[in-house]
Amino acid sequence: MTQTAIACSGIAEMLRAFSVELNPGDAKVIEAACSRLDPGTEVFFTWIPGTDPMPTVEAAARLRRSGLTPVPHIGARHVESAAQLQRVVEGLAEAGVDRVLIVGGDRAHPAGPYDSSLAVMQTEILQKAGIHRIAVAGFPEGNPHIAPDVLEEALAAKVDFARRAGLQLSIVTQFCFAAKPIVDWLKRIRAQGLDQPVRIGLAGPAGLLTLARYAVRCGIGNSLHVLTENPTFAKLLTEKGPEPIIRGIADLTGPTSPPSLPQGVAGLHFFVFGGFNKTMDWISSQRPQSQASAHT
């Protein structure tokens, strides 16, 4: 097998268990997801600040009927009351949801009683509804609003609580445009004894302005520097999508033939900034026909 063939098969292997993140309010995208994604694929739903979270329930039920696995977001600082949290969680459970992603929520002041994802976990509302699989956010490049040591302490506290409460905890990272911060962060949390499964966040194929806009919005300054200070690599990202970053992760975590995801990494997680279908077209182009969905 040639080096090019090995590299291509490595990318395909690393795409075997990907997940995507969608807006539950976009009916056309939800229908496209039901048509194009492999059965069992995890589909994460954003919770946009100021919007009613209840439409997520209907979208989750639609995905479940199609054999997919919905993973709605719960934004702790977006929750207006304990009653609202109870109503949303019970609706999701009735729709067949058995896992959620809890994020702090990017707003200066909480809309209700919860200021962190740990505070939501501690209510036990999720556990009582039968939702025992919880994902939380990881930040390889840090968070512009939270000091690094506070981020580390918060992640460790969530892991500790989950262990004591019997929850299955996993981590989904913010997207990056460089491999090294991701790999360094993975090594750092493993050295701290955090062995939870990780999904590595990546931006799907998109134009340079779109990628830069979301980098600013999500506060990933180091990755923004990659786009603005390294035009050659930025051009490569727009032409090849996240492929250079995926290859970089494989290169930095040790040579294997073919390249594969690091141990403890459950899969890649795609933010579809350039559009769901564009991301799916790219993924389909990287995977052998035998791996691609029969619906694609």
N, C-alpha and C positions, 0 to 999 in steps of 0.2 A: 504493500500500500504506500502511495506517495505521501510526502509530508502534507501536501495540500488536501489530499483525501482524508488523512488522519485529523487534520484541523477541522475539516467540515463535519466529520463524524463526531468530533468532540463537541462542537456547537450544538449539533442535533441531540446528543446525549444530555447536555446541560439544559436543553429546552424540554426535556421529557415531562417534567412535572411543574409547569409554570402556572401562575395565577394572574388575574387581571383586576384592575380597579376601574369601576364604571360609575356613572351618575344614574341612580335608580329612577330619576324622573324623566329620562330619555327613553321613551317607549320603543323607538326604532332601534336603538342600541341594544336594549334588552332582547328584542326579537332576534337581532343579529347574533347576539351571544348564544341564545338558545339554538340557533341554526348552526353556528360555526365551531363552537367549543366542544372538546371531547367530554363524554360523560364523566362526572365526578370532579371536573375542574372547579377550583375555588374562584368565586367571583365576589370581589370586595365591593361594597357600596359606600360611597362617600356620604357624609352628613354635612350639607352646606349650611353654614351659620344663618340663622334667621328663617329657615324653611321648616315646614312641617315634616317630622320624621315618619309619619304614618304611611305615606305612599311606599316607603321601603318594604312594608309588610306585603303589599300586593306584588311588588317586583320579586321579592324573595320567594313567594309562593309560585310565581310563574317559572322561575328558574328551577325550583325543586321539581315541578311537574315535568320539566325537560331533562331531568337527571343530573343537573348541575348542583354545586354546593355553594349557596349564598353565604357570604360573611359580611353582614352589615357593620358599619362603623357606629359606635356610640361615642359622641363627643362630650366628655364630662362637663366642660364649661358651657356647652350649648343646652344642656338639660335644664328645663325651667323649674321642675319640682320633682319630688319623689313620686308623686302620682303620675306625672308624665312618663317617668322612667319605667314605672310599673306597667303602664298601659302599652308602651312600645315593646317592652320585653315580652309581655304576655302575648301580644299580637305576633311577634316574631316566632315565639315557641309554637303557637298554633299553626303557623305557616310551615313548620318543620325545620326551622333554623336551630342548629345545635352548636353554633360557634359564632363569636363576634370579635371584632377588633375594637378595643377601647383606646381612644386617644384623649389627650388632655383638652384639645380644642384651642385653636389659635385666636384667643381674644383676651384683652387685658383684664376684664372683670367677668366672673362667672354669671351666667343668666339665672342660676339657681343655687342649690345647696352644695354642688360638687365642684371642687377646684382641681381635681386630678383624676386620672384613670384609677389609681389605687382607691380613692374614695368611693368610686362606683363599685369596684370589686368588693369592698368591705360592706356594702349594703346587703349583700347576699341575695339580692333580687334576682340576679341571673341564675345563681345556683338553684334557688327554689323553683325557678321555671324550667329547670332541666338543662340549662346551658352551662356546660362545664369546660368547654374548650374556649380559651381566651387568648387572643393575640394582642400584643402591645407594640408600641413603636420603638424602633432603634434609630439612632442618629450618628452614623459614621463620621459626619463632618460637624457634629455638634448642633446646637440650636441657638439662634441669635438671641433668644429671649431667656435662656436658662444657662447658668454657669455649668461648665463641664463636670465639676465634682457633684453638683446637685443632680445632674442627669444620671450619673453613675449610681449615686445613692438611691435615686428613685427607682431605677431599673432593678437594683438589688432588692429593694423593699417589695416590689411587685413579685419578683421571683420567690422571695421568702414567704410572702402571704399565700401565693398559689400553692406552694408545697404543703403548707400547713392546712390549707382549705381543700386539698385534694383536686385542684384545678389542673388541667393540662394547658400549660402556658407555652406560647411560641412568640417569636419576635419577627416583625416585618420592618425592614429598614426604609428610611427616606431614600429617594433616588439620588444617585451621584453620577457625575460625568467622568470619573476617574476611578481606576481599580484600586490604587494603593490605599486611599482612606478606608475603603470597605474591608480590605484584607487586614489592615492594621487594627481596625476596630474589632473584627472577629477574633484576632489573636488576643486582644486586650480583654475581652469579656470572657474568653475561655480561660485565660490565666487567672481571672477572678473567681473561677469555679462556676460560671454560668454556662450550663451545657444545653440550654433549651434550643429546639429547632429554630432555624433562622430562614426567612425568605429575604432574598436580596432584591431591593427595589431598583428598578431601572426605568428610564424614560423610553417609551416606544419611539419608532421613527417619527421625526417631525422636523420642520424647518428651523433654522438657526434662531430666528426671532421668537418663535414659539418656545423653544427650549430656554432661551434667555429669560423670557417673561415668566415662565414657571419657576426658574431658578431664583429670580428675585422674589416672587410671591412666597416661595417656600423657605427662603432664607438660607440657601446653601451657597454661601459666599465663595468657598474654595472652588466649587464646581463652576461657578460663574466666571472665575478667573481663567479656568481652562478654556471656556468659550471665547473670552475676550482677548486673552494673551497668547493663545496658541492656535492661530488661524488654520494651520495645517490639520491639527487634530479635530478642530471644530468642523472643518469641511468633511473629514472622514466620518464623523458622527452623523452628519446630515445625509451622506451618501450611503453609508453602511448601517445606519441605525446603531443599536447598542452592541453590535458585534465586537468592536475594538475593546470595549470595557469587559465583555465576557471573556475574551481571549486573555486580557490582562489579568483578570482574577485567576484564571487557570494557570497562567505563567507564574504568578506570585505565590501560589499556594503549593507549588511542587509539581515537577514534571510527571505526567501520567500519559499513557498512550492507549486510547485517545484521551484528550483532556477531559476532566470531569469536575463537578462541583466539589468544594471542600467538604470534608466530613462534618456532619451536623447541619449542613445547609439543605433545607427541604426542597428548595427550588427557587426560580427567579420570579419576581413579581413585577408586572408591567403597568406603569402609569401611561394611559393611552392619550397623551396630549395631542398627538397628531391625528387622532381618530381611531376608533376601535378596529375598523376594517383595514386600515393601513397597517396597524400593528399585527393583525392576524395574517395579512398577506405576507408580511416580512417573516413571521414565524413559520408559516407554511413553506416559504421558499428555503428555509434552513433545515427543514425536517424531511427525512425520507417519506415517500408516499405511505409506507407501512405504518409510520408513526402518526401521520396526519389524520385528522378526523374524517370519517366517511362523509360528513356533511360539508367539508370545506371545498 
